[in-house]
Amino acid sequence: MKFSVVVGQQALKERLLNGCRSGKVPHAQFFSGDPGSGNLALALAYATFTLCSQRTDSDSCGACPSCIKMASFTHPDVHYTFPVPNLKNKQGTPDFYTDWRNTLIQSPYFSYENWMLKLGAENKQGNITNEECRAIIRNLSMKAFEGGKKILLMWLPEYLGAQGNILLKFIEEPPDNTLFLLVGTNTNRVLSTILSRSQILRVPPIEDEAISRFLKETKGLDQESADRTALMSGGSMIKAEELLNVTENVFLQPLREWMNMCYALRLNEALKWADNFSGEGREVLKGFFGYAMEIMRAVAVQEILAERSGLSTQEKEFVSRFAKIVHPGKIENIYNHLNSAYYELERNGQPKYILSDLSFKFSRVIRSAD
């Protein structure tokens, strides 16, 4: 992956490039950012640039043997580590690495929940095991196949657990020409002993302008639609792609009807609505929850954004009316309930029960006196 195809994050690209140009490359770096921020994409582009044999000052060449192997994620000197569920009882141990390569080829912007669903983890927790840690030490202790650097790219070290202590000495005193690239979303869940041995690179949300430009150039959106989707994505390429085919005609009307039922305490109607809408399918519901969260975000900041909200006329009307009956604290509660419901849906929760439960919660929040 080249830096030029990473969406936005120009300042961080320059910082990484400057480090390579000056020869000041930390042996362990932690790319810390929210899902969809591009932290994984940046780490992949950085690894590609590091190994490229014909790189320019600003990017890898994309054509040398190393770049070609990196494009298919099959470079022998780059080792990938990521959380996987224990599925050994299902006809042997699955080939997770094929799934990993195929997922990266499709898009480097995905979440832990997306990954677990792809692997068919159901309710099983993903982990980076003791066996994987020992495999890391074995692999990186060998000489580089192509005579250059060896790179470990570990995605989500939050799922490493106490077994990560096996790697401490190895990270602190790595073999020559070895780089550790850690990519995570929550440094509070990473072993402090590993963080202390790494240089932390904070990856902020992607700039709205960069997401809009990407959607316009690669997805064929018109300027207004691209700007609107980018604004509602909150700086996340994951959300932007989820919202890509979402229009107000799809989700605004059911959202408006649902909130009206909850406000008027017409719970029997809300439960019937939940029963019917749950039949739309899991992916549609994920898009609906994502849309609803961004509408609630717009309600919370509508006075600040005003005409720069990127919302349509009908959406602005709904946001304005809803803001009159709920204060920011209530909006935060509604947003958090939606976010939790999205997570439950990702974990294969029953859509009907999730929507029904939300109906009761929203009624309590909206009608509460505080």
Protein Blocks (a to p, Z undefined) as FASTA:
>chain_A
ZZklpggjllmmmmmmmmmmnopacfbdcddddehilmmmmmmmmmmmmmpckbcfkbce
hlamklmmmmnopafkbccddddddfklngpaadfklmmmmmmmmoccdcfklmmmmnon
mjaccdddfklmmmmmmmmmpccfklpacddddehjllnommlmmmmmmmmmgcehiacd
dddfblklgcfklmmmpccdddddddfklmmmmmmmmnopafklmmmmmmmnnopaklmm
mmmmgcfklmmmmmmmmmmmmmnopaklmmmmmmmmmmnojklmmmmmmmmmmmmmmmmm
mmmnmmmnopafklmmmmmmmmmmpcfklmmmmmmmmmmmmmmmmnopafklmmmmmmmm
mmmmmmpmZZ
